[in-house]
Amino acid sequence: MEIGLTHFLIISGILFSLGLFGIATRKNAIMVLMSMELILNSANINFIAFSRFGGFNMEGQIAALFVIILAAAEVAVALAIVLNIYQNYHHVNVDEINKLKG
């Protein structure tokens, strides 16, 4: 049995669904960030799979590299925001936070 494009798309769809479910159901900001990372990883799997099986050569890998850079920047900014929220409110429950004070 050979692993093909369909297998990668199924795994990517499962990761995307789990990430979407995590964003919709979690109240903790860290868990929401982890769910966003799952969605970005599913996009990376799609880029790499279509690059490999769709004949896009290096374009898929380059797009995946940009997504990884975007994810690293997103984590840095989001964790700074989460630390600020925790410092001000002593919790990171996203449902109970309506505004950030300066």
LOGUPA-206333 format. One record per residue (C-alpha): x, y, z. Coordinates in steps of 0.001 Angstrom, whole numbers, padded with zeros to 6 digits, always signed. Layout:
<atoms>
XYZ ...
</atoms>
This chain:
<atoms>
+000000+000000+000000 +001405+003347-001059 +000766+006561+000828 -000834+009041-001530 -002323+012505-001614 -005616+011283-000151 -003915+010101+003030 -002291+013490+003570 -005567+015302+002925 -007411+013077+005416 -004803+013733+008119 -004887+017446+007337 -008685+017496+007510 -008643+015732+010873 -006088+018209+012264 -008089+021156+010933 -011297+019797+012461 -009630+019229+015835 -008205+022749+015764 -011549+024277+014873 -013245+022251+017605 -010618+023396+020109 -011080+027055+019231 -014858+026790+019476 -014999+024910+022774 -011997+025951+024870 -012072+028856+027289 -008382+028859+028204 -006334+031189+025994 -003379+028778+025874 -005617+025984+024576 -007039+028328+021931 -003485+029135+020811 -002644+025441+020624 -005753+024874+018516 -004670+027647+016169 -001322+025894+015806 -003164+022701+014796 -004938+024624+012042 -001658+026112+010806 -000039+022662+010844 -002892+021262+008770 -002252+024025+006222 +001427+023054+006186 +000555+019433+005496 -001608+020559+002572 +001160+022745+001154 +003724+019977+001362 +001360+017302+000024 +000328+019373-002982 +003944+020301-003558 +004887+016619-003617 +001940+015183-005534 +000689+018220-007477 +003906+019066-009251 +004371+022477-007653 +008085+021775-007060 +009471+024003-004293 +006551+026430-004064 +004712+024317-001493 +007762+024035+000745 +008365+027780+000536 +004730+028487+001468 +005024+026047+004385 +008178+027827+005540 +006307+031141+005556 +003497+029538+007587 +006046+028284+010125 +007539+031795+010395 +004040+033249+010777 +003242+030700+013505 +006407+031598+015419 +005584+035306+015283 +001975+034618+016263 +003068+032601+019277 +005452+035320+020450 +002826+038061+020252 -000002+035904+021602 +002002+034697+024595 +002891+038303+025443 -000816+039149+025361 -001688+036094+027477 +000960+037035+030053 -000444+040571+030186 -003961+039186+030667 -002778+036888+033447 -000894+039705+035144 -003994+041928+035165 -006796+039400+035762 -005003+036407+037380 -006611+033987+034897 -006573+033384+031150 -010249+032552+030626 -011094+034241+027321 -014853+034383+028084 -014392+036628+031110 -012074+039172+029526 -013749+042030+027678 -010940+044579+027513 -007244+045006+028200 -006191+047892+030418 -003016+049774+029583 
</atoms>
